[in-house]
Amino acid sequence: MHLTAGDFATALLWSAVAGVLAWAASWPLRRRSFTGLLVSLVLVGAAASTGAVLGAVHAMIVSWDWRAAVGLSAFAWLIAGVAALAAARRVSRDAAVLRRDVAALADGRVPALGDDRLPAEVQQVRRELRETATALAETRRREQALEASRRELVSWVSHDLRTPLAGLRAMAEALEDGVPDDPAAYYKQIGAEVERLSRMVDDLFDLSRIQAGAPATRPTEPVDLADLASDVIAALRPLAAARQVTVTGDVTTHVAVRGSNAELGRAVSNLVVNAIRHTPAGGMVTVAVGPDAEAARLTVTDQCGGIAPDVLPRVFDVGFRGEPARTPPARGLSGAGLGLAITRGIVQAHGGSVDVVNVDGGCRFAVLLPTA
């Protein structure tokens, strides 16, 4: 029995319907992954071939008409080819999306998400590219902030170094010419300016080590935070008295931490000096020590009048100072704005944290350190 035109059309129709149904049924597979996409192609081709065979059998095609077999197979191959072309277009579109994301990454931009029709593998790659771009953007932001901070620090330090150097030169020339009536006062002032320069150089050296991740001394010994605070208060009371500032302490609760006594003393001293510096005459600075859950807490509260909210996050930045850079510093309290940055570096090197909040009439610096 030979194949009639109607029977051939029936077989073709069955093949087309089977291919379309397989393509529609495999839609979830294509969306899930590239593996699903390949499986979908095979299923569509197999379904088209099976549809053609079933259509031919249904039409009672029993003869060995090779022309009919070739025609049906060709049509099945045509359907599979169309499906492969559609899959190739899909892969090309996915690759274009990835190329766009890579170009955005190369330009320093964060690729945008939002196309949920992509396969899982492409979505995963896009998420990883986005995470990488976000990390790179954050790194660039930190580098730019650090570079701006360094430029600002160099500007401030240049001024702070130039001022005492100019004074030293003027006093040296005056002494050389025999101008001053009281040379001893000039010698005393020269010694004070040299001490000021020495402190600034020490601050810069310590800060460079801290930023390099190498604190001067590794935390190795138990330190009584109350005793340390008491020593700092006793050492700085003469300086506070010269500024007509009272320094008091609630340091009767002994809490032990593990670290370097010298480094932690430097950190606490910087906080207290900063509080004295910004507290007006007649004001008070309070130091307190006590436990805080599984940590030791040290607070330094001053009466500076508070810190502006937009300035508060920058207090611990390198080179930042609350007053204009060219404001004449208080005697014995001058510096390059490195004290709080050094304090933060020391505290973090000891596994702790330091922050500042505004309180009534002033601000409070709080240091948290893990107990020994």
N, C-alpha and C positions, 0 to 999 in steps of 0.2 A: 504494500500500500504506500502510495506516494503522498508527500506533504502538500496539502493545498495552501493557498494563500491565507485562508481564514485560520487554519490550524497553526501556521507559522506566526501569524499575528497574535494568536492566543498565547503561544509559548513566549514570545517577546514580552507581551504584557505581564505574564506571570513573573518573568525574570526582572522586569523593571519594578514591579510592585514589591517583590522580595528584596531587591536591593535598597529601595527607598525605606522599607520597613526596618531593615537591618541598620541602615544609616541613622534613622531616627532612634531606634532602640539603643544604639551604642553611643548616643550623645553624652551620657554621664561618663562613659569611659574616656571619651576624647577630652573632656574638660578636666579629668583627674590628672592625667599624666601623658607623657609621650608614649609610654608603653600602651596605655589605653588607646591612644591614637592609632598605633600600629595594629593592635588587635581589632580595632574598628574596621580598618582597611581589609584585613583578612576576612572578617565576618561579612562585610558587604560583598566582597568577591565571591565567597562561598555561597552566600544567600542568592546572589544573582544566578550563579551556575545552577544551584538547586532549583530555583524558580523556573529556569528554562527547561530543565529536565522534567520537572513535575508538570509544567505546562504542556510539554510535548506528549507526556504519557496521558495527561488528561484529554488531549486532543486525539488520542489513539494513534500516536505516531509509533509504529512498530517496525517500519522498514529501515534498511541500512542506507538511507539516503545521506551520503557523505556531505552533499551540499547543505543539507539542513543542519547537520551536526556542526559543520564549519561555521555556518551563519550564526547559530545559537551561541557557539563558543566565542565567536568574534564579538557578539553583542555583550556577552558576559564580561569579556575583557574590556570592552568599551566602558561599561559601567564601573569596573574596577579602576580603569584609568582616570575616569572623571573623579572618582573618590580620592585617588592618589593626588590628582591635581589640586583638589580642595584642601587635602591635608598639607600639601607642599605650600600652598598659599598661607595656610594657618601657621606653619613653621616659620615661613618668611616674615610674617607679621610679628610673631613672637620675637624673632631675632632682631627685627627693627626696633622693637620696644627696648630690648636689652642694649642695643647700640646707642639708643637715645639716652638711656640711663648712664651708660659708661661715659658718653660725651658730657653729660651734666656733671658727673664725678670729676672728669678732667678739668672742667671749667670752675670747679670749686663750689658747685651748687649741690643741693640735696635733691635726689630724684624724688618725684612725687608718685605716690601710689594711687590706686583708685580703680584699676581695671581688674574686675573679679573674673573675667572670662578667660584669663590666661591659665595654662596648666600649672600644677602644683610646683613642678621643678622651676619653672620660670618665676613664679611668685616667690619661691624661696631665694633664688638668686637675686631678685629685685630687693627683697628684704635685707639680704646681706649687703648688697651695694648701698642701700640706704643707711644701714648701720655704720658702714665704713665711711660714707660721706659725712654722716653726723659726727663721727669721732674725729675725722680730719678737720671739719669746720670748727669743732670745739678746740682742737689743738691749735689751729690757726688763730682763733680768738684769744686763747691764752698767750700765744707767742706775741700777738699784737699788743695785748695788755701789758705783758712783761716788758716789751720793747718800749712802750710808752712810759711805763714806770721807770725804766732805766734812764730814759732821756730826761724825765722829770727829776730823778735822783741826781743825775750828773749836773743838771742845772743848779739844783739846790746846794749840792756839795761844793760845786765850784764857787758859789757865792760865799758859803760858810767858810771855805778854806781861804778865799781871797781876803775876807775881812780881817781875820787875825793876822794873816801874813802882812797885810798892809800896816796894821798896827805895830807889829814887831819891827818892820822896816823903819817906820817913823820913830819909834822909841830908840832903836839902835842908832839911827842917825843923830837923834837928839843927844844921846849919851856920848857919842863920838865927838860932837861939837861942844860938849860941856854946857848945853843949854839948861837942863833941869836943875832947879834948886835942891830937889830932894831925889837924888839918884836911887836911893833905896826903894822908894815907891815904884820907880820905873822897873827896877829889877823884880820886884814882887809881881807887877803886872805882866812882865815878860814871862815869868814862871807860870802864871795863871793861863796865859794864852797858849803856851807850850803844852800845858796839861790838857787844855781844851782840844788842841789839835791831836794829841795822843789818844784822847778818848774817841774822837771821830775816826781815826785810823783803826783803832781796835774794833769799833763797831762795824766798819766796812769789812774788816778781815773776818770777824765772826759771822757776819751775814753771808759772805761768800762761801764759807764752809757749810753753813746751814743750807743754803740754796743748792749746794753740791751734794746734799744728803749725807754730810759727814759732820755731825756735831762734835764739839771739842772733846767731850768726854762721854763715853757710852754709859748708859744707866746700869750700874752694877751694885750699888750699896743702898742699904735702908737709910732713909732720910726722914726725920721727924719734922713734919711740915709746920707744926706749931713753933718748935724751937727755931726753925729757919726764919719764919715770919718775925719772931721776936728779935732776932739778930738784925734783920733788915730794918725794922722799926727803930731800934736803938741806933743804928748807924746813920739813919737819915733824919733823925730828930733835929740835930743842929742845922741841917739844911732847911728843914721846914720852919724852924724858929726864925731863921734869917728872912724867910718869906712871910712871917707872922701867920703860919698855918699850923694847926694842931694835928698831930698824928696819934691816933689811939688804936688799940688792938684788942680784939676778943680772941685770944690765942691760947686759951686754957685747955682746950680739947686736943689731946695729942693723937695725931693720925700719922701713921708711917706709910711712906711711899718708897718705891725703889727707883733710884736714879743717882744723878751726880749732884752732890750738895752745892758745889760751886756754880754749876750751870743753872740749877733751879733757883739758887740765890740771885743769880743775875736776872732771871726772868721776873721774879717777884720784885726785885729792886727797880727794874724798869717800870713796872706797873705803878709802884708807889711814887717814884720820881715823876712819872707822867701825871699822877693825881695831884701832887704838890704843885707842879708847874701850872696846872689849869685851875687850881682852886684859889680864889681871891683871898687877900689878907683878911684875917679874922675867921676864915673857914676851917673846916675839919675834914680830915681824911681818916677813914675807918678801915682797918684790916681785920678780917675774920677768917677762922679756920674751923672746919668741922667735917664730919662724915656726910656722904651723900650716896645712899644705897651702897653699892660695892666700890665706890670711889671716894677720894678725898677732895674736898672743895675748899678753895681759898678765894675770897672775894676782897676787892679793893673798891671802896665807895668814896667818891669825892663830891664836892659841891661846885662843880664847874658850870652849873646852869643847864646841863643837858647838851646833847649832840643833835644836830639837825638830822632828820630821818634820811635825807639823801646822802649825807656824809657818813652815817653810821656804818654801812657796809665797807667803807674804805679805810676804816681806822687802822687796820692791821696791814695795809698795803705798804710796800717798801717806799720810803721817802715821803709818806703822807704826813702832813702836820695840820693841826686844826686851825692855826693862824697863818696869815700870809707869810711867804718864805722870807721876806725882807723885814719882818717885824723884829726889832732888837730883842734877843733872847734874854731871859732872866739870868742873873749872874749865878754860875754854878749849875745851871739847868739847860745850857745850850746843847744842841746836837743837830744831826742831819735828818731827823725824822726816822731813825732806824730802830729805836728802842722797842716799840710794840711789834714790829716785824721780827726782830730777834726773839722776843718773848714767845711769839707764836711758833717760830721754828723750834725753839728749845722744848716747849710744851709738847708739840707734836712728835718730836724725836723721843720723848718719854712716854708716848702712847696716850697722851691726854688731849684736851681741847681747851680753847679759851674763846670767850665771846664777851660782848658788851651790850648792855641795855640801859635805857634811860630810866632814872628813878626820880623821885620828887626832889627837885633842886640840884640834880647832878646826874651822874651815871655810875654804873657798877660794872666792873670787870670781874669775870668769874673764871677761875681755872679749875678744871676737873682732871684729876690724875688717878690712875689705878692704884689701889692700895697694895702694900707689900704683902 
